[in-house]
Amino acid sequence: MWGLALRTLRFRAGGFVATFIALCLGATVVMACGGLLETGIRNNAPPQRLAQASLLVIGDPTFTGPREGSDRTRDYALRERVPLDARLVDRVRALEGVRTVVGERTFATALTGPGGNHKAQGHGWDSAPLTPYALDRGAAPTAPDEVVVDTVLARRAGVAVGDRIEIAAHGGASAYRVTGIARAARTVPQAGVFFDPAEADRLAAPAGTVADIAITLAPGADRGTVRKRVSRALHDQPIRILTGDDRGAVEHPEILTNGSDLITLAAVFGGLAVAVAVFVVAGTIGLSVQQRRREFALMRAIGATPRQLRRMLLGETFLVTVLAAGVAWFTGPAAGRGLFDRLVASGMVAETVEFESGWIPTVAAAGAVLLTALVGGYVGAWRAVTAKPTEALAESAFRQRWFNWFRLVVALLALAGTATLMLVTAYVLKGPVAASTAGPAAICAAIALALLAPGLIRMCTSVLARPLGALTGESGRVAMLGARVTSVRMAAVVTPIMLAVAISTGELYIQTTTTTQGEREYTRSLRADAVLTGVGGGLDPALLAGVRGLPGVASASTYVASTGFVESPRTAPDNRHGIRFQGVDVESGLATVGVTATSGSLAELRGNTVALPNRLAGKVRRGPGDSIRLRLGDGSSADVRVVALFDSRAGYESMLLPVSLLAPHTTNGLPAQILVRAAEGTTPDRLVDSLGVWAKDHPGVRAASRAALVETHAEESKTQAWVNYLIIGMLTLYTSLALVNSLILATHNRRREFGLQRLNGATRRQILHMAAVEATLTTLIGVLLGTAAAAAAVVPFSLSAADSWLPDGPITIYATVVGAAAALTFAATLLPTWHALRSNPVRAAQG
């Protein structure tokens, strides 16, 4: 049978090319997502600035917290840098095998001036050898007002040795003299400014801490042994010791959280890609098998057994799959690299993370596609190889039997899963997190509709036959008659259309709804008319008094945002991304965040206190007067007393804390903004102008309008959404190519039918007209079923996130999707039909 399978591949190249394309594209997409998943799991980021450090000690960037409704715990990633006590440096320095120890200070700075702001990272000069940086010219800083800048920053800002420059750092700005320019021995993406160690200690936050401890080993010392000594010496501290490529996370702390985000993104879209590949591959193979029913029937009639035919078919499928996997071995990693580069460009992944696509995702993708192909071929050929020869010959022209109890049971299970996911999306989950169940709901609905497609196509054809027949004339009526007896063949073509419409419409409207609601909630909660920001890592709280005294200012408040967790009680909500904390100044900050208490008093928001949204208060079962324990963004615990409750949009809740409590536990250690409201009679534009004049006397402070703040937030949201659009586009492109592939295959195998029609008197124009009507019917049914599958995701998600049955987003999205599906369907139907009609009708009729 293997020899027969090889000979069959030679003489049925058209059908096997279609199968090869479907398998190759499916494996490529799955391998690409697998590469992203492996990259997120490994999360390798080779160190650059700290490359010479053998060991790096950092504060543990995770904490173990409770799961909702369970006694078990899980690890949560902290979103702020976890500082280390500077006294630990001396403890490590005393250990055997240690050559040098540097308590590294890392803080945000910006070189300000008429030419604009040039952001950089500030460090003490004692950490420069870790890169290693070496003086290219000039001398090291030895006084508090001296700095060394690297060659990158010197080139950007046009700075030379001896220049006086203004540097904003830690909420203020001071003048420094450039004593030297340093050159790095390797590429360092972040520009650097090096201060005298004592000045760096003053500017770093919080006082008396270091960002990390960098250790180099004495000659002959064993790294593993020294690591154990460091671990024992610091056993009473929440630390993590990093070696190898893990050290890169110190330079880019966002790598730790971005890695988990990348894993989630790759897993979700990888699962979606596998589901789509199963549909496409199984559908293409099933369609190819259907076209060979007459061949199988004749082979049965001359004595071939079902087992022999099944072995032949599986052998053919296996050979094509191996060839497709061999091609995807090269195209999959290339596609994954392209996606990864786009993620880096969007800022979702740090540029120092290395893309990894090893043998694991390759083998997994090849195995998944092989299993799908073999199962699809086995199931698709079941009826053809098991039917009696006479029955098989009778059904070889048009297969009409499609129903079986297994198909029905699986379809009912898929429908039950769809209903469950829809209910969870609409009534259990709230806000953006509801998207985690909305997407799978569309896939479950698509599975159910695909299994029931032949029956649904017959129903739709019966409904559409009369109006389409009346509008399209005799050719249209012939097309309708043909559609009624070829519903099984049509199902293989309708399914890719349904998938393309369901995935693109569902995922796009989920994303547009998420983005729109996020912007709407941000705008609703922001009551400020203007905002002051610092270019050098926060603002000095002492500036607030001066702002409040300006004419035209009704109120002003320092503000900072962070992310944390509820540590106690253990009924805390399980949110791996944490809960948003907003730090405000109770004196006048409440006027800028738009919150009204429903119980308790917001005026008591001082010291260790918190105001909770009502929904969150219900989850933790706490009210005014009760206490809860919070885990702040830098890992510190805080016991706070609940002083007020307030209404907040479900899914967008945030806690209110005093800015004096929250700001010291952020990476910069300072308020990030000063929110300002205009006094009565002062327009927002006049207020911004007034603040702009005041800011000129305070280097490093910038004034912006409310509109600019909203626009910046919208741009950030669009950047994050763009990543999802990219992957959605990739999956939609795959289903679109599969649609074209299936249509070409289906039309190509109808040459005998077209030949018989022409011999019976039909003209080429009439056949093309009939094909156009069939394309119209196929498009209508595919769009209808795809819209139903998309609605299973979009409607409950819109109810959860937007309290509306309809999603946020322009109707042009749906119109574009439908138009593209129609254009592809017509092109992939009419062009192959036109090509088939060019052949001699007698030869075509003979098959």
PEUR-V303134 format. One record per pair of residues at least 4 apart in sequence whose ideal C-beta (glycine too) atoms are under 6 Angstrom apart, sorted by the first residue. I is the first residue (numbers start at 1). GAP is how many residues later the second one is. D is the distance in Angstrom with one decimal. If there is no record, write none. Layout:
{{I	GAP	D} {I	GAP	D}}
//
This chain:
{{1	307	6.0} {1	310	4.4} {1	311	4.6} {1	314	5.8} {2	313	5.2} {4	308	5.4} {5	307	5.3} {5	310	3.7} {5	311	4.5} {8	4	5.6} {8	308	5.9} {9	7	5.5} {12	4	5.9} {13	4	5.8} {14	734	5.5} {15	273	4.3} {16	304	5.5} {18	266	5.8} {18	723	5.2} {18	727	4.0} {19	265	5.6} {19	266	5.7} {19	269	5.6} {19	301	5.3} {20	4	5.9} {20	300	5.2} {20	304	5.3} {21	720	5.2} {22	258	5.4} {22	259	5.1} {22	262	4.1} {22	716	5.8} {22	719	5.8} {23	258	5.9} {23	298	5.5} {23	301	3.6} {23	346	5.6} {23	350	5.9} {24	300	4.1} {24	303	5.1} {24	304	5.5} {25	709	5.6} {25	712	5.9} {26	251	3.5} {26	255	5.2} {26	343	5.3} {27	4	5.9} {27	297	6.0} {27	298	5.6} {27	301	3.5} {27	338	5.1} {27	342	4.6} {28	300	4.8} {28	303	4.6} {28	304	4.8} {28	307	5.4} {29	244	4.7} {29	705	5.2} {30	243	5.3} {30	244	5.8} {30	247	5.9} {30	335	3.9} {30	338	6.0} {31	297	5.8} {31	301	2.6} {31	330	5.7} {31	331	5.9} {31	334	4.2} {32	300	5.7} {32	303	4.0} {32	304	3.9} {32	307	5.8} {33	233	5.3} {33	236	5.6} {33	237	3.4} {33	240	5.1} {34	327	2.5} {34	330	5.8} {34	331	5.5} {35	298	5.9} {35	301	3.2} {35	322	3.3} {35	326	5.4} {36	230	3.8} {36	300	6.0} {37	229	3.8} {37	233	5.8} {38	318	4.9} {38	323	5.4} {39	316	5.4} {39	317	4.8} {40	219	5.2} {40	222	3.5} {40	223	3.8} {40	226	5.8} {42	314	5.0} {43	216	3.7} {44	201	4.2} {44	310	4.6} {45	203	3.0} {45	210	5.2} {45	307	4.4} {45	308	4.8} {46	199	5.0} {46	202	5.5} {47	4	4.8} {47	200	4.0} {47	201	4.8} {48	138	5.9} {48	140	4.9} {49	82	5.1} {49	139	5.0} {49	202	5.4} {50	80	5.0} {50	164	5.9} {50	197	5.8} {52	78	4.7} {52	80	5.6} {53	77	5.2} {53	161	3.9} {54	161	5.9} {54	162	5.4} {54	163	4.7} {54	169	5.7} {55	160	4.2} {55	172	6.0} {55	186	5.9} {55	188	6.0} {56	156	5.5} {56	158	5.7} {56	186	4.5} {56	191	4.9} {56	194	5.2} {57	156	4.0} {57	182	5.5} {57	184	5.6} {58	154	4.8} {58	182	5.5} {58	192	5.8} {59	23	2.8} {59	25	5.3} {60	178	4.2} {60	179	5.9} {60	180	5.0} {61	17	5.1} {61	21	5.8} {61	195	5.2} {62	13	4.7} {62	15	5.6} {63	13	5.8} {63	568	5.5} {63	572	5.9} {64	9	4.9} {64	11	5.7} {65	11	5.2} {65	500	5.3} {65	502	5.9} {66	7	5.8} {66	504	4.2} {66	506	5.6} {67	5	5.2} {67	7	5.4} {67	507	5.1} {68	505	5.4} {68	506	3.6} {76	489	5.6} {77	179	5.8} {77	180	4.9} {78	555	5.9} {78	557	5.3} {79	484	4.2} {79	554	4.9} {80	553	3.4} {80	554	4.3} {80	586	5.3} {80	587	4.9} {81	172	5.5} {81	586	4.5} {82	552	5.3} {82	553	4.6} {83	126	3.7} {84	4	5.6} {84	126	5.2} {86	17	5.5} {86	122	5.4} {86	123	5.8} {86	124	5.1} {89	12	5.6} {89	14	4.0} {89	124	5.8} {91	142	5.5} {92	9	5.1} {92	121	5.9} {92	138	6.0} {93	8	4.4} {95	134	4.9} {95	138	6.0} {97	121	5.4} {97	124	3.5} {97	129	4.2} {98	117	5.8} {99	117	4.9} {99	118	5.8} {99	119	4.3} {100	116	4.7} {101	114	5.5} {102	24	5.6} {102	25	5.1} {102	112	4.5} {103	107	3.8} {103	110	5.7} {104	23	4.9} {104	106	5.8} {104	107	5.2} {104	108	5.0} {104	110	5.6} {105	19	5.1} {105	95	4.4} {105	99	3.9} {106	15	6.0} {106	105	4.1} {107	15	4.7} {107	96	5.6} {107	97	5.0} {107	430	5.9} {108	428	6.0} {108	429	3.1} {109	11	5.3} {109	13	4.1} {109	58	5.5} {109	60	4.3} {109	84	5.3} {109	427	5.4} {110	7	4.7} {110	9	4.9} {110	58	4.8} {110	425	4.1} {110	426	4.5} {111	7	4.4} {111	46	5.2} {111	54	5.7} {111	56	5.7} {112	5	5.5} {112	54	4.8} {112	56	5.4} {112	587	5.0} {112	588	5.5} {117	418	4.6} {118	38	5.3} {118	39	4.8} {120	33	5.3} {120	71	4.0} {120	72	5.9} {120	73	4.9} {121	69	5.1} {121	71	5.5} {122	47	5.7} {122	71	5.1} {123	4	4.9} {123	71	5.5} {124	73	4.1} {124	76	3.6} {125	15	5.5} {125	16	5.5} {125	69	4.4} {126	71	5.0} {128	5	4.0} {128	66	5.6} {130	84	5.4} {131	53	5.1} {132	53	5.4} {133	49	4.2} {133	51	5.4} {135	45	4.9} {135	47	5.6} {136	45	5.1} {136	47	4.1} {137	24	5.8} {137	44	5.5} {138	23	4.1} {138	41	5.3} {138	42	2.9} {138	43	5.8} {139	40	5.1} {139	41	5.2} {141	5	3.7} {141	6	5.5} {141	7	5.7} {141	38	5.4} {141	55	4.5} {144	52	5.7} {144	55	4.4} {145	31	5.4} {146	31	5.4} {146	33	4.6} {147	29	4.5} {147	46	5.5} {147	48	5.6} {148	32	4.2} {148	34	5.2} {148	46	4.3} {149	4	4.6} {149	5	5.1} {149	10	5.8} {149	44	5.4} {150	32	5.2} {150	42	4.6} {151	30	6.0} {151	32	5.0} {152	39	4.8} {153	4	5.9} {153	38	4.1} {154	5	4.6} {154	27	5.0} {159	4	5.3} {159	19	5.7} {161	17	5.7} {163	15	4.9} {164	11	5.7} {164	13	5.6} {165	11	5.8} {166	7	5.6} {166	9	5.7} {166	533	5.1} {167	9	5.4} {168	5	4.2} {168	367	5.4} {168	368	3.0} {168	532	2.8} {169	34	4.8} {169	367	4.7} {170	33	4.5} {171	367	5.0} {171	368	5.2} {171	369	3.6} {171	499	4.8} {172	368	5.4} {173	526	3.7} {173	527	4.1} {184	4	4.8} {189	162	5.9} {195	4	4.3} {195	5	4.3} {205	464	2.9} {206	458	5.8} {206	463	5.2} {212	38	5.1} {217	4	4.2} {217	9	5.9} {221	5	5.5} {227	14	5.6} {230	11	5.9} {234	5	5.3} {242	4	4.3} {242	5	4.9} {248	104	5.3} {249	6	4.5} {249	7	5.5} {252	98	4.3} {252	100	5.8} {254	4	5.2} {255	4	6.0} {255	95	5.1} {258	91	5.6} {263	4	6.0} {266	4	5.3} {269	458	4.8} {274	94	5.8} {275	168	5.1} {276	455	5.9} {276	459	6.0} {277	4	5.6} {278	4	5.8} {278	94	5.0} {279	4	5.9} {279	220	5.6} {280	458	4.0} {281	91	4.8} {281	92	5.6} {281	95	5.8} {282	4	5.9} {282	94	3.3} {283	209	4.9} {283	212	5.1} {284	458	5.8} {285	91	4.3} {285	92	4.9} {285	95	5.6} {286	94	3.5} {286	206	5.8} {287	205	3.9} {287	455	6.0} {287	458	5.9} {289	91	4.1} {289	92	4.8} {291	458	4.1} {292	4	5.9} {293	91	4.9} {293	103	4.5} {294	102	3.6} {296	13	5.8} {296	88	4.4} {296	89	6.0} {297	95	3.4} {297	96	4.4} {297	99	4.8} {299	5	4.1} {300	4	5.6} {300	89	4.2} {300	92	5.6} {301	88	4.2} {304	4	5.1} {304	5	5.6} {306	79	4.4} {306	80	5.1} {309	76	4.2} {310	75	5.4} {313	64	5.4} {313	68	5.0} {314	60	5.9} {317	56	5.0} {317	57	5.9} {317	60	4.3} {321	49	4.9} {321	52	4.7} {325	41	4.1} {328	4	4.8} {333	24	4.2} {336	21	5.1} {337	18	5.6} {340	15	4.6} {342	384	5.5} {343	5	4.8} {343	6	4.6} {344	5	5.0} {344	7	5.3} {346	373	5.5} {346	376	5.8} {346	377	5.3} {348	375	5.4} {349	4	5.4} {359	4	5.6} {361	4	5.9} {363	4	6.0} {372	4	5.8} {376	4	5.8} {381	4	5.1} {382	4	5.9} {383	4	5.7} {387	4	4.4} {387	5	4.4} {395	4	5.3} {398	87	4.8} {398	88	5.6} {399	89	4.8} {402	52	4.3} {402	86	4.9} {407	44	5.2} {410	41	5.9} {411	37	4.8} {411	40	4.0} {411	41	5.2} {414	30	5.0} {414	33	4.3} {414	34	3.8} {415	33	4.6} {417	27	4.3} {418	23	5.5} {418	26	4.2} {418	27	4.6} {418	374	5.3} {421	16	4.9} {421	19	5.6} {421	20	3.8} {422	19	5.3} {422	370	5.8} {422	374	4.5} {423	4	5.8} {424	4	4.5} {424	13	5.0} {425	4	6.0} {425	9	4.9} {425	12	4.7} {425	13	4.8} {425	371	3.9} {425	372	5.6} {425	375	5.8} {426	370	3.7} {426	373	4.6} {426	374	5.5} {429	4	5.3} {429	5	4.0} {430	220	3.8} {430	221	3.7} {430	370	5.6} {431	220	1.5} {431	221	5.4} {431	370	5.8} {432	82	5.0} {434	4	5.8} {434	363	5.3} {434	366	4.1} {434	367	6.0} {435	75	5.3} {438	72	5.7} {438	355	4.3} {438	359	4.0} {441	351	4.7} {441	352	4.8} {442	60	5.3} {442	64	4.3} {442	347	5.2} {442	348	5.9} {442	350	5.5} {442	351	3.8} {445	344	4.1} {445	347	4.0} {446	56	5.1} {446	343	4.5} {449	336	4.9} {449	340	5.9} {450	45	4.9} {452	4	5.4} {453	4	5.9} {453	38	3.8} {453	41	5.9} {454	33	4.4} {454	34	4.9} {454	37	4.8} {457	4	6.0} {457	30	4.3} {457	33	5.2} {457	34	5.9} {457	324	5.8} {458	29	4.9} {460	4	5.9} {460	321	4.7} {461	4	5.7} {461	22	4.8} {461	23	5.6} {464	4	5.1} {465	4	5.6} {465	15	4.2} {468	4	5.8} {468	8	5.6} {469	7	5.0} {469	8	4.3} {469	11	5.2} {472	4	2.5} {472	301	4.8} {475	291	5.1} {475	294	4.0} {475	295	4.4} {476	297	4.4} {478	292	5.5} {479	291	4.6} {479	294	4.0} {479	295	4.8} {482	4	5.8} {483	294	5.8} {486	4	5.6} {490	4	5.7} {492	250	5.9} {493	249	5.3} {493	250	5.8} {493	253	5.4} {493	285	5.7} {494	4	6.0} {494	284	5.9} {494	287	5.3} {494	288	4.6} {496	239	5.6} {496	242	4.8} {496	243	3.8} {496	246	5.5} {497	242	5.8} {497	285	2.7} {497	324	5.4} {498	4	5.9} {498	284	5.0} {498	287	4.4} {498	288	4.2} {499	4	5.9} {499	236	4.7} {500	232	5.9} {500	235	4.2} {500	236	5.6} {500	321	5.9} {501	4	5.5} {501	282	5.5} {501	285	2.7} {501	316	5.8} {501	320	5.9} {502	4	5.6} {502	284	4.4} {502	287	3.7} {502	288	4.8} {503	4	5.8} {503	228	5.6} {503	229	6.0} {504	4	5.8} {504	228	4.5} {504	313	4.9} {505	285	4.0} {505	309	5.9} {505	312	5.3} {506	284	3.9} {506	287	4.2} {506	288	5.6} {507	221	4.6} {508	305	5.4} {509	285	4.8} {509	298	4.0} {509	300	5.1} {510	287	5.4} {511	210	5.3} {511	213	5.2} {512	296	5.7} {512	297	3.3} {513	285	5.8} {513	288	5.6} {513	289	5.7} {513	294	4.5} {513	295	4.5} {515	202	5.0} {515	206	5.0} {516	292	3.7} {517	284	5.2} {517	285	5.4} {518	199	5.6} {519	195	5.4} {521	128	5.6} {521	131	4.5} {522	191	5.3} {523	187	5.7} {525	68	6.0} {525	69	5.4} {527	65	4.9} {527	67	4.4} {528	64	4.4} {528	147	3.7} {528	148	5.9} {528	149	5.9} {528	178	6.0} {529	148	5.4} {529	149	4.4} {529	155	4.3} {529	158	5.5} {529	177	5.4} {530	146	4.6} {530	157	5.0} {530	158	4.9} {530	161	5.6} {530	175	5.8} {531	142	5.2} {531	144	5.7} {531	173	5.4} {531	178	5.2} {532	142	4.1} {532	169	5.8} {532	171	5.6} {533	140	5.4} {533	169	5.4} {534	4	5.3} {534	5	4.3} {534	166	5.6} {534	167	5.9} {535	165	5.2} {536	164	4.8} {537	131	4.3} {538	130	4.1} {538	132	3.0} {538	134	5.8} {539	4	5.8} {539	132	5.3} {539	135	5.9} {541	17	5.6} {544	14	5.6} {547	9	4.5} {547	127	5.7} {548	8	5.0} {550	140	5.9} {550	144	6.0} {552	127	5.3} {552	130	3.7} {552	135	5.3} {552	138	5.4} {553	123	5.8} {554	123	4.7} {554	125	4.1} {555	33	3.6} {555	36	4.7} {555	122	4.8} {556	118	5.7} {556	120	4.7} {557	27	5.6} {557	28	4.1} {557	31	5.2} {557	32	3.0} {557	35	5.2} {557	118	5.2} {558	27	5.2} {558	101	4.9} {558	113	3.7} {558	116	5.6} {559	25	6.0} {559	114	4.7} {559	116	5.1} {560	23	4.3} {560	99	5.7} {560	102	5.6} {560	103	4.7} {560	106	5.9} {560	111	4.8} {560	112	4.8} {561	21	5.5} {562	19	4.7} {562	71	4.2} {562	100	5.9} {562	104	5.3} {563	15	4.0} {563	17	6.0} {563	70	5.6} {564	14	5.8} {564	17	5.2} {564	66	5.5} {564	67	5.5} {564	68	4.8} {564	69	5.4} {565	13	5.3} {565	66	4.5} {566	6	3.5} {566	54	5.9} {567	62	4.4} {567	64	4.6} {568	61	4.0} {569	51	5.7} {571	49	5.8} {572	48	6.0} {573	46	5.1} {580	74	3.8} {581	74	5.3} {581	76	5.6} {581	81	5.7} {582	72	5.2} {582	74	5.5} {583	74	5.3} {583	76	3.7} {583	79	3.4} {583	80	5.7} {584	5	3.4} {584	9	5.6} {584	75	5.7} {585	4	4.0} {585	74	5.3} {586	19	4.4} {586	20	5.9} {590	12	5.5} {591	86	5.6} {592	83	3.9} {592	85	5.9} {595	51	5.0} {597	5	4.9} {597	47	4.3} {597	49	5.3} {598	47	5.3} {598	48	5.8} {598	49	5.9} {599	25	5.8} {599	46	4.7} {600	24	3.5} {600	43	5.2} {600	44	3.5} {600	45	5.9} {601	43	5.8} {602	9	5.9} {602	42	4.8} {604	39	4.1} {605	4	5.4} {605	6	5.8} {605	38	5.9} {605	53	5.7} {606	52	5.7} {608	32	4.8} {609	31	5.7} {609	32	5.2} {609	34	4.7} {610	30	4.3} {610	32	5.9} {610	45	5.5} {610	47	5.4} {611	33	4.2} {611	45	4.0} {612	4	5.3} {612	5	4.3} {612	30	5.8} {612	33	5.6} {612	43	6.0} {613	35	3.6} {613	40	4.1} {614	31	5.3} {614	33	5.8} {615	35	5.7} {616	37	5.1} {617	5	5.7} {617	28	5.3} {622	4	4.1} {622	6	5.5} {622	20	5.4} {624	18	5.5} {626	16	5.1} {627	12	5.9} {627	14	5.2} {629	8	5.9} {629	10	5.3} {630	8	4.9} {630	10	5.9} {631	6	5.8} {632	4	4.8} {632	6	5.8} {632	33	4.1} {633	32	5.9} {634	31	4.6} {636	29	5.3} {648	5	4.7} {657	4	5.2} {657	5	4.7} {659	4	5.3} {659	12	5.6} {663	7	5.7} {663	8	5.1} {664	5	5.5} {678	4	4.3} {678	6	5.7} {678	9	4.3} {682	4	5.4} {682	5	5.5} {688	15	5.7} {688	17	4.8} {691	12	3.8} {692	11	4.5} {695	6	4.5} {695	8	5.0} {704	4	4.2} {704	5	5.9} {724	4	5.9} {736	88	5.8} {739	85	5.7} {740	84	5.8} {740	88	4.3} {743	85	3.6} {743	86	5.5} {744	4	5.9} {744	84	5.6} {744	88	5.1} {747	82	5.9} {747	85	3.9} {747	86	5.5} {748	84	5.7} {750	4	5.8} {751	85	4.7} {751	93	4.6} {752	93	5.9} {752	95	4.6} {754	13	5.8} {754	82	5.5} {755	86	4.4} {755	89	2.9} {755	90	3.5} {756	89	4.9} {757	5	4.2} {757	10	5.9} {758	4	5.5} {758	83	3.9} {759	82	5.3} {759	86	5.6} {762	4	4.8} {762	5	5.5} {764	73	4.8} {771	58	5.5} {771	59	5.9} {771	62	4.4} {775	50	5.1} {775	51	4.9} {775	54	4.2} {778	47	5.9} {779	4	5.9} {779	43	4.8} {779	46	4.8} {782	4	5.9} {783	35	5.4} {790	4	5.6} {791	4	5.1} {794	4	6.0} {794	13	5.0} {795	10	6.0} {797	4	5.8} {798	4	5.0} {798	6	5.2} {798	9	4.6} {802	6	5.9} {809	4	5.5} {812	4	5.9} {815	4	6.0} {824	4	5.8} {826	4	5.7} {827	4	5.8} {839	5	5.0}}
//
